[in-house]
Every structure is written in structure tokens, then in C-alpha cells.
């Protein structure tokens, strides 16, 4: 198994460069095709405008977005060695109100979408929108890459699977199999597994068996919630055990609930020091 079509959405030079380089390196390692979408966002709001000004406003917004997208294409050409037929670069203009749908439409035929870690400088709200559009709209797994993440474009030797028996976690496992099968070891980590679960007598046992049938060496670790947040417990495990990638489900709760009340997905996106492979 391998990722034969990898996509990356580029909207900003500084914020998206690590994701761009990681996507390129992974496409080379998997001998796959890389789609690079350089997106210019048209900020024009399509609402009632004074007579005579509508055409000017619409034309100006579209031209600015096109110029930004073309500038990103030029920058990508200077940043990567684009002499391979397996790399395609496309200039894309997307209206602000249709950003989610536009990104999802371009990413939906990918085996893997590489996105920028959306929290922390130099990322901003646009990176949040890109990540959520890819995660919810493309049905593809998303690899989240941030600044100063070493080895983001390599195949990790030790992976942590943040397992909570949810459908989202199981989808993430299936999508992560190319990485999991190549890893030397996979740690299946559960934080305070639910006592009412049908798997309470053997937490993590069935997912470990599933992985073993793919040749994955997995070991289960049960953690007590000794820190305020689940993400804190997982992050400590990452630091203490030399984890190089985390695989987890994305947004088991609604995005609104996570934004208002918090949740493991948002917390991990904020705290991540290694790449996160997420699926919904």
C-alpha cells in the first residue's frame, strides 16, 4: 500500500512552506503524483453595491486573487525541483464564500492531503479553513505539518495511535496503514478507556489484532488522566517515547463544540510537535 496521489494546498509562502516540502518528499518516497494547488482567495463579498461600482469591485477582487495565486506558482517553482512529470502545479482562484467547497473539490481525489498546522505563528485563520475543508470535505486523510517538525517528509519509525474506539479513530487507522506498516513500532495509546465499552476486558486488543494481520508490531499503553486534558497526556507520551508521528481521528465532536468548549482534536492541533495524521 502507498499514497499514489498526494495533494497540498498553498495559500501563504511562510506558513505553508513546511507542508509543501513534506508533501514533495513523501511523493518522492512513495513514487506518487503530487498535486500542488496555489490558492488565491477572492475577498469580494457578493452583496448589494452602489450603482456603477459593482463591476469595478468584482474585477479588482478577482484580479488580486489571480495575481496572488500566480505569484505562489512562481514561488513554488523556485522552491522545489519541478522537473518531474509526477508533479503538477495549478493556480486556483476561490471566492471567500466558497472556500470550503473549492478546497474540498480539489482535494477529494487524493490519497493524502498535507496541510499546515493551523495554530501558532505564522499560520492564521486561512490555514484553519483549509485544514477543516480538507478533513471534512475530501474524505481523504490529512497529514498536519508545522514549523520545525523534523522528519515531516519521511516515513516515521515509531508512531503513536491515539485510540478511543471511535469511528473516526478507526477511519484514521485504515488511512494510515502505509505509514503504520512501514513503522518499526506502533504504540496504541488509550487515556482512561470507558468502563462501559464492549472491549473493556481487553482495551486495544482488537485494533492491535487488526494491525498485526497487516504485519504491524503494536503495543498497547493505558494511561490514566493525570493531567487536565487528554491532549496533555498524549503529548507527554510523545515526548517521553520518541514518537515521530501521531495518528488519530479528527473532530469526534462537532467543530462548534470543539471551538467553544475545547476537545482533543483542537488541543492536539495546538500542541503538536510531530506530524499528525487525521481522518474524519
KOLSE-122885 format. One line per field, with one value per residue (C-alpha): residue in one letter; x, y, z. Coordinates in pm, whole numbers, padded with zeros to 5 digits. Last residue first. Layout:
BEGIN
code	[A:...]
u	[X:...]
v	[Y:...]
w	[Z:...]
END
This chain:
BEGIN
code	[X:X:X:X:X:X:X:X:X:X:X:X:X:X:X:X:X:X:X:X:X:X:X:X:X:X:X:X:X:X:X:X:X:X:X:X:X:X:X:X:X:X:X:X:X:X:X:X:X:X:X:X:X:X:X:X:X:X:X:X:X:X:X:X:X:X:X:X:X:X:X:X:X:X:X:X:X:X:X:X:X:X:X:X:X:X:X:X:X:X:X:X:X:X:X:X:X:X:X:X:X:X:X:X:X:X:X:X:X:X:X:X:X:X:X:X:X:X:X:X:X:X:X:X:X:X:X:X:X:X:X:X:X:X:X:X:X:X:X:X:X:X:X:X:X:X:X:X:X:X:X:X:X:X:X:X:X:X:X:X:X:X:X:X:X:X:X:X:X:X:X:X:X:X:X:X:X:X:X:X:X:X:X:X:X:X:X:X:X:X:X:X:X:X:X:X:X:X:X:X:X:X:X:X:X:X:X:X:X:X:X:X:X:X:X:X:X:X:X:X:X:X:X:X:X:X:X:X:X:X:X:X:X:X:X:X:X:X:X:X:X:X:X:X:X:X:X:X:X:X:X:X:X:X:X:X:X:X:X:X:X:X:X:X:X:X:X:X:X:X:X:X:X:X:X:X:X:X:X:X]
u	[-01288:-00920:-00601:-00230:-00045:00316:00532:00540:00161:00025:-00233:-00350:-00357:-00583:-00815:-00857:-00875:-01158:-01238:-01564:-01632:-01425:-01460:-01836:-01861:-01640:-01878:-01742:-01529:-01330:-01041:-00943:-00584:-00242:00057:00401:00766:00719:01038:00882:00887:00790:00504:00376:00370:00173:-00085:-00137:-00164:-00407:-00637:-00653:-00602:-00317:-00333:-00575:-00455:-00277:-00325:-00045:-00099:00183:00176:00408:00229:00234:-00106:-00265:-00094:-00286:-00623:-00503:-00389:-00729:-00895:-00680:-00694:-00880:-00916:-01190:-01333:-01389:-01771:-01708:-01885:-01561:-01450:-01074:-00891:-00640:-00565:-00237:-00171:00206:00325:00675:00924:00696:00644:00306:00185:00278:00103:-00180:-00265:-00596:-00722:-00609:-00769:-01104:-01081:-01010:-01308:-01535:-01441:-01256:-01052:-00710:-00436:-00208:00152:00407:00772:00981:00834:00835:00996:00857:00793:01139:01185:00884:01030:00714:00404:00275:-00074:-00125:-00488:-00667:-00906:-01285:-01236:-01490:-01446:-01068:-00979:-01221:-01114:-00746:-00801:-01025:-00774:-00493:-00697:-00746:-00371:-00039:00290:00265:00067:-00244:-00332:-00062:-00026:-00192:-00083:-00366:-00331:-00487:-00622:-00932:-01118:-00851:-00966:-01334:-01265:-01068:-01347:-01623:-01457:-01355:-01694:-01766:-01408:-01421:-01156:-00886:-00660:-00317:-00218:00116:00160:00436:00479:00622:00932:01146:00980:01282:01106:01133:01175:00881:00676:00744:00624:00304:00256:00280:00019:-00220:-00162:-00214:-00535:-00666:-00586:-00754:-01068:-01101:-01046:-01295:-01568:-01516:-01504:-01810:-02013:-01924:-02172:-02469:-02365:-02318:-02565:-02382:-02122:-01842:-01511:-01223:-01110:-00877:-00568:-00484:-00173:-00280:00013:-00076:00198:00200:00342:00674:00605:00933:00914:00555:00658:00938:00709:00436:00690:00832:00488:00382:00696:00644:00281:00310:00586:00467:00094:-00206:-00064:-00290:-00104:-00208:-00070:-00180:-00008:-00008:00116:00000]
v	[01206:01148:01271:01211:01440:01542:01595:01888:01908:02135:02340:02064:01829:02067:02114:01741:01657:01899:02256:02401:02672:02569:02197:02232:02426:02174:01898:01617:01330:01604:01422:01062:01000:00901:01067:01074:01062:00932:00940:00778:01056:01343:01165:01023:01376:01495:01219:01307:01679:01605:01425:01747:01840:01593:01261:01104:00750:00595:00250:00152:-00110:-00246:-00276:-00452:-00409:-00707:-00629:-00905:-00746:-00424:-00596:-00778:-00449:-00296:-00587:-00573:-00200:-00249:-00618:-00665:-00321:-00407:-00380:-00034:00055:00124:00383:00385:00631:00753:00494:00465:00211:00241:00142:00003:-00030:00168:00071:-00095:00201:00458:00277:00184:00544:00556:00245:00374:00715:00552:00355:00670:00850:00554:00580:00313:00581:00517:00778:00571:00665:00602:00498:00454:00750:00760:01092:01428:01557:01446:01732:01946:02298:02469:02256:01959:01811:01499:01480:01159:01178:01208:01543:01765:01722:01696:01902:02182:02170:02205:02483:02681:02660:02764:03070:03166:03208:03026:03208:03158:02916:02719:02584:02318:02332:02070:01762:01576:01201:00953:01245:01261:01491:01762:01994:01978:02011:02330:02487:02376:02526:02848:02923:03244:03362:03308:03063:03133:02838:02828:02467:02292:01932:01700:01346:01470:01562:01869:02067:02096:02281:02634:02839:02673:02702:03078:03118:02927:03141:03457:03314:03258:03611:03765:03568:03681:04045:04020:03866:04135:04417:04279:04236:04582:04754:04572:04651:05023:05160:05157:05113:04752:04488:04175:03941:03996:04016:03854:03641:03387:03294:02928:02754:02390:02149:01799:01543:01208:00904:00722:00670:00829:01102:01190:01199:01448:01677:01672:01748:02041:02194:02139:02313:02603:02667:02943:03144:03134:03162:02993:02654:02348:02017:01699:01345:01086:00748:00707:00354:00000]
w	[00996:00938:01099:01055:01292:01231:01542:01788:01820:02097:01908:01675:01974:02167:01870:01825:02197:02263:02359:02485:02227:01926:01998:02034:01710:01527:01631:01848:01717:01546:01384:01448:01545:01414:01579:01417:01531:01886:02093:02399:02660:02430:02255:02585:02729:02428:02478:02844:02766:02482:02726:02925:03290:03355:03546:03300:03347:03052:02901:02663:02393:02177:01800:01554:01221:00984:00835:01044:01345:01280:01312:01623:01777:01696:01873:02183:02249:02573:02659:02920:02843:02475:02491:02643:02969:03157:02905:02837:03066:02804:02536:02347:02073:02030:01683:01627:01343:01113:00748:00804:01008:00743:00458:00701:00792:00605:00783:01121:01063:00979:01303:01503:01348:01422:01788:01989:02172:02016:01985:01759:01830:01559:01569:01253:01068:00685:00598:00489:00840:00953:01196:01273:01291:01161:01135:00937:00951:00740:00631:00540:00244:00261:00079:00252:00625:00659:00352:00439:00804:00715:00461:00697:00983:00746:00644:01008:01062:01045:01110:01401:01611:01522:01178:01138:00760:00544:00351:00178:00126:-00117:-00316:-00535:-00293:-00270:-00550:-00461:-00088:-00147:-00351:-00115:00191:00011:-00142:00049:00004:-00371:-00498:-00755:-00836:-00999:-01052:-01004:-01118:-01002:-01137:-01468:-01270:-01332:-01055:-00827:-00544:-00403:-00721:-00895:-00578:-00574:-00932:-00853:-00541:-00753:-00989:-00698:-00567:-00911:-00957:-00618:-00697:-01036:-00887:-00623:-00876:-01128:-00867:-00720:-01060:-01192:-00881:-00870:-01121:-00889:-00527:-00417:-00293:-00189:-00330:-00084:-00268:-00082:-00379:-00223:-00425:-00399:-00525:-00558:-00566:-00684:-00622:-00802:-00629:-00610:-00239:-00132:-00395:-00307:00059:-00009:-00210:00055:00328:00129:00072:00434:00560:00310:00405:00666:00501:00142:00201:00036:-00067:-00062:-00079:-00257:-00263:-00516:-00501:-00123:-00074:00000]
END
